[in-house]
Structures are given as C-alpha cells and as structure tokens.
Amino acid sequence: MANTIAPKSSGLRAIYGKSLEWLVLVLMVVLFIEVTIGIVFRTLGNALVWYDEVASILLAWLTFYGAALASFKRGHIGCPEVVNLMPPHLKRAVKILAQLLVIGFFAFLGWIGFEIMPVLATDSMVSIPEIPMSLVQSVIPISCVLILIGEFLALSDLLENTTSSATAMSGAESH
C-alpha cells in the first residue's frame, strides 16, 4: 500500500503507518485463511462450530483497524469540494473545527469502549468460551487510540500549514 495520501512522512510517522498497514494486512490474510478453511470444512460436511463467530469478529477487527489506517492516510469520506468553495479564512476554520469534532468523537467512543471492558469481563464467545468478550471488544478502545493518533497528526499538520500559510502571507504582504 503506497502512502500517497498521508501527510509528511517523518521516521516515526512512517513506522506508525507501516505498522498499521501490516496489522491490516495480517488481519486480511487471517480472515481469508479462516473463511477458506470454513468453506472447505463445510463442503466436506464437517462445519466448524466456531467459524461464523470468529469470521465476524475478524471482520469487525479488520474494519476498526482499517479505519485507523484510513485515518492515518486521510482516506475517510469527506466533502472537500464544499470546503474548497469557502473563502480561505473560513476554510481553515472549518477544517480545524471538523478535525476537533472527529477527535472529540473518537475520544468519547474510546472512553466508552474502555468503560464497557469490565462489564464484558464475565462474558465469553459462544463458540469458544475460553476467549473473553472483553478481549474481543478491546478493538474499540485500541482502534480509537490509533485513530486519535492519526487525527492528532492531521491536526498538527493542519495547524502547522495554517501557521506557515499565515507567515507566508504576512511575509508576502510586507514586500
């Protein structure tokens, strides 16, 4: 996966982005293998009891961790056409406000996800009772933290671009 959308590519950012890419890739491969094994066993008349539940959990994990990767790469759905029609000062304010709203949402979601972990401590998967639901649902707070890292990096870039744009404009006006 080429990192063409992500802002700046410093050393730590590059490592973070590659780590997310590998995590998503590993989840995709594991899901592929698990589904393939499930199909083979079902075709042979020996359906695996845990197949459906594990596949749905892997898909959820892939979705959440994939969202963290999309956040890092700035690949989420947006309305750049509408924002680009705005005057520069309003465009900057809207971008910053939108970024702060996204950060607020994922901070809240991560907090709630963390809060439900003790509630799920006594529950387990139906088909594999040895695996606690708190482990399964840990994807919510963990992915929220990963998304927040990506969003704070984007906010940092946005604020830096805002500062450098303002500096460049004031420098241009003084000439």
Secondary structure in CASP SS format (residue, H / E / C, confidence):
PFRMAT SS
TARGET T0000
AUTHOR 0000-0000-0000
METHOD secondary structure of the structure
MODEL  1
M C 1.00
A C 1.00
N C 1.00
T C 1.00
I C 1.00
A C 1.00
P C 1.00
K C 1.00
S C 1.00
S C 1.00
G H 1.00
L H 1.00
R H 1.00
A H 1.00
I H 1.00
Y H 1.00
G H 1.00
K H 1.00
S H 1.00
L H 1.00
E H 1.00
W H 1.00
L H 1.00
V H 1.00
L H 1.00
V H 1.00
L H 1.00
M H 1.00
V H 1.00
V H 1.00
L H 1.00
F H 1.00
I H 1.00
E H 1.00
V H 1.00
T H 1.00
I H 1.00
G H 1.00
I H 1.00
V H 1.00
F H 1.00
R H 1.00
T H 1.00
L C 1.00
G C 1.00
N C 1.00
A C 1.00
L C 1.00
V C 1.00
W C 1.00
Y H 1.00
D H 1.00
E H 1.00
V H 1.00
A H 1.00
S H 1.00
I H 1.00
L H 1.00
L H 1.00
A H 1.00
W H 1.00
L H 1.00
T H 1.00
F H 1.00
Y H 1.00
G H 1.00
A H 1.00
A H 1.00
L H 1.00
A H 1.00
S H 1.00
F H 1.00
K C 1.00
R C 1.00
G C 1.00
H C 1.00
I C 1.00
G C 1.00
C C 1.00
P H 1.00
E H 1.00
V H 1.00
V H 1.00
N H 1.00
L C 1.00
M C 1.00
P C 1.00
P H 1.00
H H 1.00
L H 1.00
K H 1.00
R H 1.00
A H 1.00
V H 1.00
K H 1.00
I H 1.00
L H 1.00
A H 1.00
Q H 1.00
L H 1.00
L H 1.00
V H 1.00
I H 1.00
G H 1.00
F H 1.00
F H 1.00
A H 1.00
F H 1.00
L H 1.00
G H 1.00
W H 1.00
I H 1.00
G H 1.00
F H 1.00
E H 1.00
I C 1.00
M H 1.00
P H 1.00
V H 1.00
L H 1.00
A C 1.00
T C 1.00
D C 1.00
S E 1.00
M C 1.00
V C 1.00
S C 1.00
I C 1.00
P C 1.00
E C 1.00
I C 1.00
P E 1.00
M H 1.00
S H 1.00
L H 1.00
V H 1.00
Q H 1.00
S C 1.00
V H 1.00
I H 1.00
P H 1.00
I H 1.00
S H 1.00
C H 1.00
V H 1.00
L H 1.00
I H 1.00
L H 1.00
I H 1.00
G H 1.00
E H 1.00
F H 1.00
L H 1.00
A H 1.00
L H 1.00
S H 1.00
D H 1.00
L H 1.00
L H 1.00
E H 1.00
N H 1.00
T H 1.00
T H 1.00
S H 1.00
S H 1.00
A H 1.00
T H 1.00
A H 1.00
M H 1.00
S H 1.00
G H 1.00
A H 1.00
E H 1.00
S C 1.00
H C 1.00
END
